[in-house]
């Protein structure tokens, strides 16, 4: 089934974040995949990029595309191998300035029906990541969005940003904060007093 523009993808009927339509949806009908699998390349348009930036809480998503190979695994499971490329703007955690960066990532995920999805198997670090799906279509756009979210650095740093400009640097001790030398200088008579006390204890014994 193709839409009016000849695209192999269906119109989204899924809910996105907070009940809104997905920011970037490309739903591939399962009956189009076949035994040999297929390869699709998807690309977000300008409006979708703006919505993705709001969802990911970054200044901008300039471009986003992904080449995905879909292979059937059994009757209703699928393995997706993808190569994601994106051009985004992020805010530097050191300077607070926005900067642009190009991101590339290769990933592999397994799509399983929701009724057979297990949180335990999905959390297995040794196994391929599993993602549940419902209905008769796989949303390649949403999968790409989730992978982009994983690729984004949690603490973006602009190239060349110096660490001494960070605001979380521990405060240095000032002259006013330093303890008075008289308070920390050892009392020479303290040692003599200790020796006298020890001598008295010895004489009594």
ROKE-192305 format. One line per field, with one value per atom (N, C-alpha, C): x, y, z; residue in three letters. Coordinates in Angstrom, 1 decimal. Each point is the difference from the previous one (the first is absolute). Layout:
<pts>
c1	c(X,...)
c2	c(Y,...)
c3	c(Z,...)
code	c(ALA,...)
</pts>
This chain:
<pts>
c1	c(0.8,-0.8,0.9,-0.3,0.7,-0.9,0.6,-0.9,-0.1,-0.6,-0.3,1.2,1.2,1.2,0.9,-0.5,0.7,1.0,-0.1,0.9,-0.4,1.0,-0.3,-0.5,-0.1,-0.4,-1.5,-0.6,-1.4,-0.1,-1.1,-0.2,0.0,0.5,0.1,-1.3,-0.3,-1.2,0.4,1.2,0.5,0.1,-0.1,0.2,1.4,0.4,1.4,0.1,0.9,0.2,-1.2,-0.5,-1.1,-1.2,-0.2,-1.3,0.0,1.1,0.1,0.6,-0.3,0.6,1.5,0.6,1.5,0.7,1.1,0.7,0.6,0.4,0.6,-0.5,-1.0,-0.6,0.2,0.5,0.0,-0.4,-1.3,-0.5,0.1,0.8,0.2,-1.0,-0.8,-0.9,0.7,-0.3,0.7,-0.1,-1.2,-0.2,0.9,0.7,0.9,1.4,0.3,1.4,0.4,-0.8,0.4,1.1,0.3,0.9,1.5,0.3,1.3,0.3,-1.0,0.2,0.0,0.3,0.1,0.8,0.4,0.8,-0.7,-0.2,-0.6,0.9,-0.1,0.7,-1.1,0.0,-1.0,0.7,-0.7,0.6,-1.1,0.4,-1.0,0.0,-1.2,-0.1,0.2,-0.1,0.3,-1.0,-1.2,-1.0,0.2,0.4,0.2,1.3,1.0,1.2,-0.2,-0.9,-0.3,-0.7,-0.9,-0.7,0.9,0.9,1.0,0.9,0.4,0.8,-0.7,-1.3,-0.8,-0.1,-0.2,-0.1,1.3,1.1,1.3,0.6,-0.6,0.4,1.4,0.2,1.3,-0.4,0.9,-0.3,-0.5,0.6,-0.5,0.4,-0.8,0.3,0.0,1.1,0.1,-0.3,0.5,-0.3,0.0,-0.8,0.0,-0.4,0.9,-0.4,0.6,-0.6,0.4,-0.2,1.0,-0.2,-0.2,-1.1,-0.4,-0.2,0.6,-0.2,-0.9,-1.1,-1.0,0.0,0.3,0.0,-1.0,-0.8,-1.0,0.8,-0.6,0.6,-1.2,-0.3,-1.2,-1.2,-1.1,-1.3,-0.3,0.4,-0.4,1.0,1.3,1.1,0.9,0.6,0.8,1.3,1.1,1.3,0.2,0.3,0.3,1.5,0.7,1.3,0.0,0.4,-0.1,1.3,0.1,1.1,-0.6,0.2,-0.7,1.0,-0.4,0.8,-0.8,0.5,-0.7,0.9,-0.6,0.7,-0.8,0.5,-0.7,0.7,-0.7,0.6,-0.3,1.0,-0.1,0.6,-0.3,0.4,1.2,1.1,1.2,-0.2,0.3,-0.2,1.0,1.1,1.0,-0.2,-0.2,-0.2,-1.4,-0.9,-1.4,-0.3,0.9,-0.1,-0.5,-0.8,-0.5,1.1,0.1,1.0,-0.6,0.5,-0.5,1.0,-0.6,0.8,-0.7,0.8,-0.5,0.1,-1.0,-0.1,-0.2,0.7,-0.2,0.0,-0.9,-0.1,-0.6,0.6,-0.6,-0.7,-1.1,-0.7,-0.8,-0.3,-0.8,-1.0,-1.3,-1.0,-0.9,-0.7,-0.9,-1.5,-0.9,-1.4,-0.8,-0.7,-0.8,-1.4,-1.0,-1.4,-0.1,-0.9,-0.2,-0.4,-0.8,-0.5,1.1,1.2,1.1,1.2,-0.2,1.2,0.2,1.3,0.4,1.0,-0.3,0.9,1.4,-0.1,1.2,1.0,-0.6,0.8,0.5,-0.8,0.4,1.2,0.1,1.1,1.2,0.1,1.1,1.1,1.1,1.1,0.7,-0.1,0.7,-0.8,-1.3,-0.9,-0.2,-0.5,-0.4,-1.2,0.0,-1.1,-1.3,-1.1,-1.3,-1.0,-0.8,-1.0,-1.3,-1.1,-1.3,-0.7,-0.9,-0.8,-1.4,-0.9,-1.4,-0.6,-1.0,-0.6,0.7,-0.2,0.5,1.1,0.6,1.1,1.1,1.2,1.1,0.3,0.1,0.3,1.5,0.6,1.4,0.4,-0.9,0.4,0.1,-0.9,0.1,1.2,0.3,1.2,1.3,0.0,1.1,0.1,-1.1,0.0,0.5,-0.4,0.5,1.5,0.5,1.5,0.7,-0.5,0.6,0.1,-1.1,0.0,1.1,0.3,1.1,1.4,0.1,1.3,0.4,-1.0,0.3,0.8,1.1,0.8,-0.8,0.1,-0.8,0.6,1.3,0.7,0.7,-0.7,0.7,1.0,1.2,1.1,0.5,-0.1,0.5,1.5,0.4,1.4,0.8,1.1,0.8,-0.4,-1.2,-0.4,0.9,0.5,1.0,-0.7,0.5,-0.6,0.0,1.0,0.0,-1.1,-0.8,-1.1,-1.3,0.1,-1.1,-0.4,-1.3,-0.5,0.0,0.2,0.0,1.3,1.0,1.4,0.0,0.6,0.1,0.7,-0.5,0.6,1.3,1.0,1.3,0.0,0.9,0.1,0.7,-0.6,0.5,0.8,0.7,0.9,-0.9,-1.2,-0.9,-0.5,-0.1,-0.5,1.0,1.3,1.1,0.1,0.3,0.1,1.3,-0.1,1.1,1.1,1.3,1.1,0.2,-0.5,0.2,-1.0,-1.1,-0.9,0.5,0.8,0.4,1.5,0.8,1.4,0.1,0.7,0.1,0.6,-0.5,0.6,1.1,1.3,1.1,0.0,-0.8,-0.1,-1.0,-0.8,-1.0,0.7,1.1,0.7,0.7,0.6,0.7,-1.0,-1.2,-1.0,-0.4,0.0,-0.4,1.1,1.3,1.1,0.0,-0.3,-0.1,-1.0,-1.2,-1.1,0.4,0.6,0.5,1.0,0.9,1.0,-0.7,-1.0,-0.7,-0.7,-0.6,-0.7,1.0,1.3,1.0,0.5,0.2,0.4,-1.0,-1.3,-1.0,-0.1,0.3,-0.1,1.2)
c2	c(-1.2,1.2,1.2,1.0,1.2,1.2,1.1,1.2,0.7,1.2,0.7,0.5,0.1,0.5,-1.2,-1.2,-1.2,-0.5,0.4,-0.4,-1.4,-0.9,-1.3,-0.1,1.2,0.1,0.4,-0.4,0.3,1.3,0.6,1.2,-0.5,0.8,-0.5,0.0,-1.1,-0.1,-0.2,0.2,-0.2,1.3,-0.1,1.1,0.3,1.2,0.3,0.4,0.9,0.4,0.8,-0.3,0.6,0.1,-1.1,-0.1,0.7,0.7,0.7,-1.0,0.4,-0.9,0.0,-1.1,-0.1,1.1,0.5,1.1,-0.4,-1.3,-0.5,-1.5,-0.2,-1.3,-0.5,-1.2,-0.7,-1.4,-0.3,-1.3,-1.0,-1.0,-1.0,-1.2,-0.3,-1.1,-1.3,-0.9,-1.3,-0.8,0.0,-0.8,0.4,1.1,0.4,-0.5,-0.6,-0.3,-1.3,-1.0,-1.2,-0.8,-1.2,-0.9,0.5,0.7,0.5,1.3,0.6,1.3,1.1,1.2,1.2,1.1,0.9,1.2,1.3,0.8,1.3,1.1,1.2,1.2,1.0,0.5,1.0,1.3,1.1,1.3,0.9,0.7,1.0,1.3,0.5,1.3,1.2,1.2,1.1,0.1,-0.2,0.1,-1.1,-1.2,-1.1,0.3,0.6,0.3,1.0,1.0,0.9,-0.7,-0.9,-0.7,-0.9,-0.6,-0.9,0.8,1.2,0.8,0.3,0.3,0.2,-1.2,-1.1,-1.3,-0.3,0.1,-0.3,1.1,1.1,1.2,0.4,0.3,0.5,1.2,0.9,1.2,-0.3,-1.0,-0.3,-1.4,-0.6,-1.1,0.5,0.1,0.5,-1.0,-1.2,-1.1,-1.3,-1.0,-1.3,-1.0,-1.0,-1.1,-1.3,-1.1,-1.3,-1.0,-0.8,-1.1,-1.3,-0.7,-1.1,-1.3,-1.1,-1.3,-0.8,-0.4,-0.7,-1.5,-0.9,-1.4,-0.8,-0.8,-0.8,-1.1,-0.2,-1.1,-0.8,-1.1,-0.7,0.6,-0.3,0.4,1.5,0.5,1.4,0.8,-0.4,0.8,0.5,1.1,0.7,0.5,-0.1,0.6,1.2,1.2,1.2,0.4,0.1,0.6,1.4,1.0,1.3,0.8,1.0,1.0,1.4,0.6,1.3,1.1,1.1,1.2,1.2,0.9,1.2,1.2,1.2,1.3,0.7,0.3,0.6,1.1,0.8,1.1,-0.4,0.2,-0.3,1.1,0.1,1.0,-0.5,0.7,-0.4,0.1,-1.0,0.0,0.9,0.3,0.9,1.5,0.3,1.4,0.5,-1.0,0.4,0.4,-0.1,0.4,-1.2,0.4,-1.0,-0.3,-1.3,-0.4,-1.1,-0.2,-1.0,-1.2,-1.2,-1.2,-1.0,-0.8,-1.1,-1.3,-0.8,-1.3,-1.1,-1.1,-1.2,-1.2,-0.9,-1.2,-1.2,-1.2,-1.2,-0.7,-0.6,-0.7,-1.2,-0.9,-1.2,-0.2,-0.3,-0.2,-1.2,-0.6,-1.1,0.5,-0.1,0.4,-1.2,-0.1,-1.1,0.5,-0.9,0.4,0.4,1.0,0.4,-1.1,-0.9,-1.1,-0.9,-0.1,-0.9,0.8,1.3,0.8,-0.2,-0.1,-0.3,1.1,0.6,1.0,-0.6,-1.3,-0.7,-0.2,-0.5,-0.2,1.3,1.1,1.3,0.6,-0.4,0.5,-0.8,-1.1,-0.8,0.7,0.3,0.8,-0.8,-1.3,-0.8,-0.2,0.2,-0.2,1.3,-0.2,1.2,0.7,1.3,0.7,-0.4,-0.2,-0.4,1.2,0.2,1.1,-0.6,0.2,-0.5,0.8,-0.7,0.7,-0.5,0.7,-0.4,0.2,-0.7,0.1,-0.6,0.5,-0.6,0.9,0.9,0.9,0.2,0.3,0.3,1.5,0.8,1.4,0.3,0.0,0.2,1.4,1.0,1.4,0.1,-0.7,0.1,-0.8,-1.1,-0.7,0.8,0.7,0.9,1.1,0.6,1.1,-0.5,-1.2,-0.6,-0.2,-0.5,-0.2,1.4,1.0,1.3,0.5,-0.2,0.4,-0.7,-1.3,-0.7,0.5,0.5,0.4,1.4,0.8,1.4,-0.1,0.8,-0.1,0.7,-0.6,0.5,1.4,0.2,1.2,0.6,0.6,0.5,1.1,-0.2,1.0,0.5,1.3,0.7,-0.3,-0.3,-0.2,1.2,-0.2,1.1,0.7,-0.4,0.6,-0.4,1.0,-0.2,-0.4,-1.0,-0.4,1.1,0.9,1.1,0.9,0.0,0.8,-0.6,-1.2,-0.7,0.7,0.0,0.7,-0.9,-1.2,-0.9,-0.3,0.9,-0.2,0.2,-0.8,0.1,1.3,0.8,1.3,-0.2,0.8,0.0,0.7,-0.5,0.6,1.3,1.0,1.4,0.2,1.1,0.4,0.1,0.5,0.2,-1.3,-1.0,-1.3,-0.9,0.3,-0.8,0.1,-1.1,0.1,0.8,0.7,0.7,-0.9,0.4,-0.9,-0.2,1.0,-0.1,-1.1,-0.3,-1.0,-1.4,-0.1,-1.3,-0.3,1.0,-0.2,-0.8,-1.1,-0.9,0.8,-0.3,0.6,-0.8,0.6,-0.8,-0.5,0.7,-0.4,-1.1,-0.3,-1.1,-1.3,-0.2,-1.2,-0.2,1.1,-0.1,-0.4,0.5,-0.3,-1.5,-0.5,-1.4,-0.9,0.4,-0.8,0.0,1.2,0.1,-0.9,0.0,-0.9,-1.4,-0.4,-1.4,-0.4,0.9,-0.2,-0.2,0.8,-0.2,-1.3,-0.4,-1.4,-1.1,0.2,-1.0,-0.1,1.2,0.0,-0.6,0.2,-0.5,-1.5,-0.5,-1.5,-0.6)
c3	c(0.0,0.0,0.0,-0.9,-0.1,0.2,0.5,0.2,-1.3,0.0,-1.2,-0.7,0.7,-0.6,-0.4,0.1,-0.5,1.1,1.2,1.0,0.5,0.3,0.5,1.4,0.7,1.3,0.2,1.0,0.3,0.8,0.1,0.9,1.4,0.9,1.4,0.6,0.7,0.8,1.5,0.3,1.4,0.7,1.3,0.9,0.3,0.0,0.4,1.4,0.3,1.4,0.5,1.2,0.7,-0.9,-0.8,-0.7,-1.4,-0.3,-1.3,-1.0,-1.3,-1.1,0.1,-0.5,0.1,-0.8,0.6,-0.7,-1.3,-0.1,-1.2,-0.2,-0.8,-0.2,-1.4,-0.2,-1.3,0.3,-0.1,0.3,-1.2,0.1,-1.1,0.3,-1.0,0.1,0.0,1.0,0.1,-1.3,-0.6,-1.2,-1.2,0.1,-1.1,0.2,1.2,0.2,-0.7,0.0,-0.8,0.7,-0.6,0.6,-0.1,-1.1,-0.2,0.7,0.7,0.6,-1.0,0.5,-0.8,0.6,-0.8,0.5,-0.3,1.0,-0.2,0.6,-0.7,0.5,0.3,1.3,0.4,0.3,-0.1,0.2,0.6,1.1,0.6,-0.8,-0.1,-0.7,1.0,-0.5,0.9,1.2,-0.3,1.1,1.1,-0.5,0.9,0.8,-0.6,0.7,1.1,-0.2,1.0,1.2,-0.3,1.0,0.8,-0.7,0.6,1.0,-0.4,0.9,1.3,-0.1,1.2,0.9,-0.6,0.7,0.7,-0.7,0.5,0.9,0.1,0.8,-0.4,-1.3,-0.5,-0.9,-0.2,-0.8,-1.4,-0.7,-1.4,-0.5,-0.8,-0.8,-1.5,-0.6,-1.3,-1.1,0.2,-0.9,0.8,-0.5,0.6,-1.1,-0.2,-1.0,0.6,-0.5,0.4,-1.1,-0.2,-1.0,0.9,-0.3,0.9,-0.9,0.5,-0.6,0.9,-0.5,0.8,-0.5,1.0,-0.3,0.8,-0.5,0.8,0.8,1.2,0.9,0.5,-0.6,0.4,-0.6,0.6,-0.6,0.2,1.2,0.4,0.7,-0.1,0.5,-1.1,0.2,-1.0,0.6,-0.7,0.4,-0.9,0.6,-0.7,0.2,-1.1,0.0,-0.6,0.7,-0.5,0.1,-0.9,0.1,0.0,1.1,0.2,-0.1,-0.7,-0.1,0.3,0.8,0.4,0.1,-0.2,0.2,1.0,1.2,1.0,0.7,0.7,0.9,1.4,0.9,1.4,0.8,1.3,0.9,0.8,0.0,0.7,1.5,0.7,1.5,0.7,-0.7,0.6,-0.2,-1.3,-0.4,-0.1,-0.2,-0.2,-1.4,-0.9,-1.4,-0.8,-1.0,-1.0,-1.0,-0.3,-1.1,-0.8,-1.2,-0.9,0.0,-0.3,0.0,-1.0,-0.6,-0.9,0.8,0.0,0.7,-1.0,0.2,-0.7,0.9,-0.2,0.9,-0.8,0.3,-0.5,1.1,-0.2,1.0,-0.5,0.9,-0.4,1.1,-0.3,0.9,-0.5,1.0,-0.4,0.4,-1.0,0.3,0.3,1.1,0.4,0.3,-0.2,0.3,1.4,0.3,1.4,0.9,-0.5,0.9,0.5,-0.7,0.3,0.5,0.2,0.4,1.5,0.4,1.3,0.5,1.1,0.5,0.4,0.5,0.4,-1.2,-1.1,-1.2,-0.6,0.1,-0.5,0.8,1.2,0.9,0.0,-0.8,-0.1,-0.8,0.7,-0.7,-1.1,0.1,-1.0,-1.3,0.1,-1.1,-0.8,-1.2,-0.8,0.6,-0.1,0.6,-0.6,0.8,-0.5,0.2,-1.0,0.0,-0.3,0.7,-0.3,-1.1,-0.7,-1.0,0.1,-0.5,-0.1,-1.4,-0.4,-1.2,-1.2,-1.2,-1.2,-0.7,0.8,-0.6,1.0,-0.5,0.8,-0.2,1.1,-0.2,0.0,-1.2,-0.1,0.4,-0.1,0.4,1.5,0.7,1.5,0.5,-0.6,0.3,-0.2,-1.1,-0.3,1.0,0.4,1.0,1.4,0.4,1.2,0.0,-1.2,-0.1,0.0,-0.6,0.1,1.4,0.8,1.4,0.8,-0.4,0.7,-0.4,-1.3,-0.5,0.6,0.3,0.5,1.3,0.1,1.2,1.2,1.1,1.2,0.4,-0.2,0.4,-1.2,-0.9,-1.2,0.3,-0.7,0.2,-1.3,-0.1,-1.2,-0.2,-1.2,-0.3,0.4,0.8,0.5,1.2,0.6,1.2,1.2,0.7,1.1,1.3,0.7,1.2,1.1,-0.1,1.0,-0.1,-1.1,-0.1,0.6,0.5,0.6,1.3,0.3,1.2,1.2,-0.2,1.2,0.6,-0.3,0.5,1.5,0.8,1.4,0.4,1.0,0.4,0.6,-0.3,0.5,1.4,0.9,1.3,0.0,0.6,0.0,1.3,0.0,1.2,1.2,-0.2,1.2,0.5,-0.9,0.4,0.7,-0.3,0.5,1.5,0.7,1.5,0.4,1.1,0.6,0.3,-0.3,0.3,1.5,0.8,1.5,0.5,-0.8,0.4,-0.3,-1.0,-0.4,0.4,0.5,0.4,1.2,0.1,1.2,1.2,1.2,1.2,0.5,0.0,0.4,1.5,0.8,1.4,0.2,-1.0,0.1,0.0,-0.8,0.0,1.3,0.7,1.2,1.1,0.0,1.0,-0.1,-1.2,-0.2,0.6,-0.2,0.5,1.5,0.6,1.5,0.6,-0.7,0.5,-0.1,-1.1,-0.1,1.1,0.4,1.0,1.3,0.3,1.3,0.1,-1.1,0.0,0.3,-0.6,0.2,1.4,0.7,1.4,0.9,-0.2,0.8,-0.1,-1.1,-0.2,0.6)
code	c(UNK,UNK,UNK,UNK,UNK,UNK,UNK,UNK,UNK,UNK,UNK,UNK,UNK,UNK,UNK,UNK,UNK,UNK,UNK,UNK,UNK,UNK,UNK,UNK,UNK,UNK,UNK,UNK,UNK,UNK,UNK,UNK,UNK,UNK,UNK,UNK,UNK,UNK,UNK,UNK,UNK,UNK,UNK,UNK,UNK,UNK,UNK,UNK,UNK,UNK,UNK,UNK,UNK,UNK,UNK,UNK,UNK,UNK,UNK,UNK,UNK,UNK,UNK,UNK,UNK,UNK,UNK,UNK,UNK,UNK,UNK,UNK,UNK,UNK,UNK,UNK,UNK,UNK,UNK,UNK,UNK,UNK,UNK,UNK,UNK,UNK,UNK,UNK,UNK,UNK,UNK,UNK,UNK,UNK,UNK,UNK,UNK,UNK,UNK,UNK,UNK,UNK,UNK,UNK,UNK,UNK,UNK,UNK,UNK,UNK,UNK,UNK,UNK,UNK,UNK,UNK,UNK,UNK,UNK,UNK,UNK,UNK,UNK,UNK,UNK,UNK,UNK,UNK,UNK,UNK,UNK,UNK,UNK,UNK,UNK,UNK,UNK,UNK,UNK,UNK,UNK,UNK,UNK,UNK,UNK,UNK,UNK,UNK,UNK,UNK,UNK,UNK,UNK,UNK,UNK,UNK,UNK,UNK,UNK,UNK,UNK,UNK,UNK,UNK,UNK,UNK,UNK,UNK,UNK,UNK,UNK,UNK,UNK,UNK,UNK,UNK,UNK,UNK,UNK,UNK,UNK,UNK,UNK,UNK,UNK,UNK,UNK,UNK,UNK,UNK,UNK,UNK,UNK,UNK,UNK,UNK,UNK,UNK,UNK,UNK,UNK,UNK,UNK,UNK,UNK,UNK,UNK,UNK,UNK,UNK,UNK,UNK,UNK,UNK,UNK,UNK,UNK,UNK,UNK,UNK,UNK,UNK,UNK,UNK,UNK,UNK,UNK,UNK,UNK,UNK,UNK,UNK,UNK,UNK,UNK,UNK,UNK,UNK,UNK,UNK,UNK,UNK,UNK,UNK,UNK,UNK,UNK,UNK,UNK,UNK,UNK,UNK,UNK,UNK,UNK,UNK,UNK,UNK,UNK,UNK,UNK,UNK,UNK,UNK,UNK,UNK,UNK,UNK,UNK,UNK,UNK,UNK,UNK,UNK,UNK,UNK,UNK,UNK,UNK,UNK,UNK,UNK,UNK,UNK,UNK,UNK,UNK,UNK,UNK,UNK,UNK,UNK,UNK,UNK,UNK,UNK,UNK,UNK,UNK,UNK,UNK,UNK,UNK,UNK,UNK,UNK,UNK,UNK,UNK,UNK,UNK,UNK,UNK,UNK,UNK,UNK,UNK,UNK,UNK,UNK,UNK,UNK,UNK,UNK,UNK,UNK,UNK,UNK,UNK,UNK,UNK,UNK,UNK,UNK,UNK,UNK,UNK,UNK,UNK,UNK,UNK,UNK,UNK,UNK,UNK,UNK,UNK,UNK,UNK,UNK,UNK,UNK,UNK,UNK,UNK,UNK,UNK,UNK,UNK,UNK,UNK,UNK,UNK,UNK,UNK,UNK,UNK,UNK,UNK,UNK,UNK,UNK,UNK,UNK,UNK,UNK,UNK,UNK,UNK,UNK,UNK,UNK,UNK,UNK,UNK,UNK,UNK,UNK,UNK,UNK,UNK,UNK,UNK,UNK,UNK,UNK,UNK,UNK,UNK,UNK,UNK,UNK,UNK,UNK,UNK,UNK,UNK,UNK,UNK,UNK,UNK,UNK,UNK,UNK,UNK,UNK,UNK,UNK,UNK,UNK,UNK,UNK,UNK,UNK,UNK,UNK,UNK,UNK,UNK,UNK,UNK,UNK,UNK,UNK,UNK,UNK,UNK,UNK,UNK,UNK,UNK,UNK,UNK,UNK,UNK,UNK,UNK,UNK,UNK,UNK,UNK,UNK,UNK,UNK,UNK,UNK,UNK,UNK,UNK,UNK,UNK,UNK,UNK,UNK,UNK,UNK,UNK,UNK,UNK,UNK,UNK,UNK,UNK,UNK,UNK,UNK,UNK,UNK,UNK,UNK,UNK,UNK,UNK,UNK,UNK,UNK,UNK,UNK,UNK,UNK,UNK,UNK,UNK,UNK,UNK,UNK,UNK,UNK,UNK,UNK,UNK,UNK,UNK,UNK,UNK,UNK,UNK,UNK,UNK,UNK,UNK,UNK,UNK,UNK,UNK,UNK,UNK,UNK,UNK,UNK,UNK,UNK,UNK,UNK,UNK,UNK,UNK,UNK,UNK,UNK,UNK,UNK,UNK,UNK,UNK,UNK,UNK,UNK,UNK,UNK,UNK,UNK,UNK,UNK,UNK,UNK,UNK,UNK,UNK,UNK,UNK,UNK,UNK,UNK,UNK,UNK,UNK,UNK,UNK,UNK,UNK,UNK,UNK,UNK,UNK,UNK,UNK,UNK,UNK,UNK,UNK,UNK,UNK,UNK,UNK,UNK,UNK,UNK,UNK,UNK,UNK,UNK,UNK,UNK,UNK,UNK,UNK,UNK,UNK,UNK,UNK,UNK,UNK,UNK,UNK,UNK,UNK,UNK,UNK,UNK,UNK,UNK,UNK,UNK,UNK,UNK,UNK,UNK,UNK,UNK,UNK,UNK,UNK,UNK,UNK)
</pts>
